[in-house]
Amino acid sequence: MNSTTDSQTTGSDVTVVDDVDLSKDYDDAGFGGEVGFGERPAVLCVDFALAYLEPTSPLYAGVEDSVASAGRVVDAARQNAVPVIHTRVRYQPGGEDGGLFYKKVKALSCFDEGNPLGDFVEHPRPQDGEVVVTKQYASAFFGTSLASTLAAARIDTLLICGLSTSGCVRASALDALQHGFRPLVVADAVGDRDPRPHDAALFDLQAKYADVIGEPAAITYLQNLT
């Protein structure tokens, strides 16, 4: 990257560059193209669990506004006959099926079978007939039938809402791209426990792997499908 000021080296030998217009730097290098809107979308709701809304939970993230935004996107999808797909995390008690991910993140015990923190939030939550994908890892695609389900329905675009931005949302958007689906991450409808990983994840997704759009653009798209 080019800089207008001298770089500084931290004690950990990581170079920090000051006063760089990061967006311009990435744009000039050829990042940030568009995957665009397809013709057959679905809404993917990633892990809207009570664990992120209950203040006593180790995963509490204060993402009530993000959940409310996702609810409005889901309402628009249902009103326009667009499929809504939900994911949830669920482990055997003790997490034997969670492997190293469960070992790495102790808070994932919130999703042990029978723990009420693993239940869906009030809205959006699955309705009768909507697909629910159960997973043990970050991506909605890893170790699940999601890609086959989408292909069978001829879905080409995923409007992605969910929690958390830097974790399961980012992983799912990346895998959506790699499986040939257009990932559109709805920035208002995703959330994280801190704005720094949230913002960094959205920047990286927009630069490399997805289109990051707002709630109004998502709803307009759903309402104007032919």
N, C-alpha and C positions, 0 to 999 in steps of 0.2 A: 504494500500500500504506500501511496505517497503521503507525505505529511508536510504541513506548513511550519511545524516546530520540531525541535529535536525530540527523539524518543528517550524514554527513561527506562532504566532496568531496575526491576524490583529485587528484593532479597532472594526471591525464589527463581531468579533468572528468567522471568517472563517479561517480554518486552511490551511496554505500554506506549501507544502512540497517541499523542494529544492532538486535539483540534482537527481531526479528520472527519469530513462529511462522509459517514459510513454508507449511507444510501447511494450517494453519488459514486463512491469508490466501487461499490458492487455493480451498479448500473453500467459504469464505464468498462468494467471487466466482462460484461455480458451475462450477468446474473439477472434474475427477476423477470424472466419472460412469463407468458400466460399459458395456462393449460386450457382456460376458457370453459364456458358452459356447454354441457352436452344436451342431448334431447330426452334422455330417460333417467331422471335423477331419483335418488332415494336420500332420505335423511338418516344419518348414522348418529345415534345418541350413545356416546361412550361413557359408561360407568357413572351414571347419575345416581350415586348411592348416598344414603343418609350419613355415612361416615364423614363426608365432606361438609355436612351442614350441622352436625351435632357438636356444640362447643366442647364437650368433654372427650370427644374422639381425638386420638393422636393424629388423625388425618384432617381435622377441621381446617378449612381453608377460607372461610368467609366469602364464599362465592355465590351468595344468594342472588345477586343481580345477574350473574351469568346463567344460573339455572332458570330464572324468570325469562330471560331472552330466549333460551332454548325452548321453553314452553311455547312461546309465541311462534317460533319457527315450526315446531311440530304441529301446532294448531293449523298453520297455513298449509302444511303438507297434507294433513288429513282432510282439510276442506277441499283440496284439489286432487284428491285420490293419488297422492304420491306416497310410495311405501316408506314406512318408518321402521328402522331396525335398531334394536337396543343391545348393548353389551352389559354384562355383569361379570365381576370377578367372584369366584367361589373356590374354596379349598376344602379338602378333607381336614378335620380337626388335627392340628399340628403341622399342616402344610406339607405333607410328604409329596403331594403332587405339584407343589410350587417350586421345587428345586432350589437353585441358587438365588433366584429372584426373591423368594420367600425368606431365605437366609440373609440376604443383603438388606432387605427392608422389613424390619421387625413389625412395623405398623400394619403390614398386610394381614396380620392376624385378625384385623377387623372383618375380614372376608371369610373367616372360617365358617363352615356350615353351621347354621343355627344362630350365628351372631346377628342381632337385629340391625347392626350398623351396615350390614351388607345389603339391606333391602333397598328398593328403589325409592327415590324421593316421590312426593305426592304428584308433582307434575314437572317434567314429563315422566310418565311411567307407562309401561306397555299396556295396550288395549288388546282385547281378544283378536286373534288373527295376526298380530304383529310378531315378527321374528325376534326371538331373544337368543343371543349368542353368549354362551358361558365360556369364559377364558381363564387362564391362569397366569398369563404373561401380559406385557404392556400392549402389544399390538392386537387389535381386533381380528387380525388375520392369522396370527401365529397359532398353529395347532387347532384351528377351527375350520368350519365349513363355510365361512362367510364368502370367500371368493367364488365358490361353486354356486352358492345361493344367488349372488348378484349376477353371475353369468347366465344362470338359468332364466332369470327374470329380464335379461337383456338390459340391465342397468349399466349406464356408462359414466355416471357422475354421482359423487357422494358429497352432500352438504354435511360437514362434520361439526357436531357440537359435542361438548363433553368436558371431562375432568380426568386428569389435570393437563393443562396445556403443554407443559414441558415433558410430560410422561406419556400416558396412554394416548392422548390426542396426537402428539407429534409422531409417535411410533405407528399409529394407525394411518395417519395421512401419508407417511413415507411408504408404507406397505401398499396402500391404495394405489399410489403412483406406480409402484413396481409391479403391481398386478394388472395395470392397464386401465384403471378407473381414474376419472378426473377428480382430484381432491380439492374441494372448496371449503376452507376452514372459516367458520363464522366467528369472527373475532369477539363479538359481543356475547356469544353463547359458549365460550370456553373460558376456563378460569384456573388459577393456580394459587398456592398458599402465599405467594410473594410476587409483586409486580416484576421483579428483575428476571427470574426464569420465564415468566409469562411473556414478557416483551421480547426477550432473547429468542425464545422458541418461535414466536410469530415472525420475527425478522428472518430467522433462518428458513422457516417454511416458505415464506414468500420469495426468498432469494432462490431457493433450490428445488422445492418439492411440491408446492401447492399454490393456489391462489387464496389469499387472505381477503375476505370480504366482510362487510358489515351486515347487521341484521336487516336493515331496509333493503339492501341489494338481494339478500337471500329470499326474503318474502316476495319482493317484486318478481323475481325469477320464477318462484313457485306459482304465483298468481297468473303469470302470462304464458304458461306452457300451453302448447296447442295439442 
